[in-house]
């Protein structure tokens, strides 16, 4: 078995472990919600009032547990997306360019099937005591499909599926002969494209990381203190939290790409600052309290 296959299997196993941890986390959260009180009060007003009070307490507890689990679900989604990004980057690093098109095709297929699995899971869980958060569950699938679409477009534009001779001809080598073009123009064009790609991913790594840190600075001070008595956070923080989860995943993906292209500073900033900001946001929601 080639090394790349072993590495991909290791990434798949890692994602399965994270999914197992998330499933155990959800099962623990779900078990903390008490059952619905039985409707056996008849016409007793005091009994019905006590039952309604119990239902209200159960609803408040369920809502609180849902919000806490959603924060951790974004963290699980971020880790899984980071593992997928690492596997994709290593696959591109260890394969020749004509094989890159297949990598993104497989990524798109995996994204579609994982999205179908998430949809089935949400339908099965519909009506449960603690609702599963759809946004973080769909996030890795959406990112895989988006990456596959972008990779397919870039592959057709750059001719990843072409043979070496066709790629050299598209680069302009045919004007002076294939052998002369390969010797004179091939390295120059390759270096130019590598530099352009390095600048592209570096800019996006800085942009996504800056957005994540900015959203964290908005989000963390708005959270009430852990232990109760601080009230509820503002409603807009839910959108900020979801957006920060997306930008952090983008930062880690762009950072890994910058690392492969030897852009050390943007890779270091995005791979350190973005996860730290996301973990601090999750901690501010009292998800680990």
HUHU-V325325 format. One record per helix or strand. SS is the DSSP state (@ for helix, = for strand). FROM is the first residue (numbers start at 0). LEN is the number of residues. If there is no record, write none. Layout:
BEGIN
SS;FROM;LEN  SS;FROM;LEN
END
This chain:
BEGIN
@;2;29  @;44;50  @;96;29  @;133;25  @;163;7  @;172;3  @;177;7  @;185;35  @;235;25  @;263;21
END
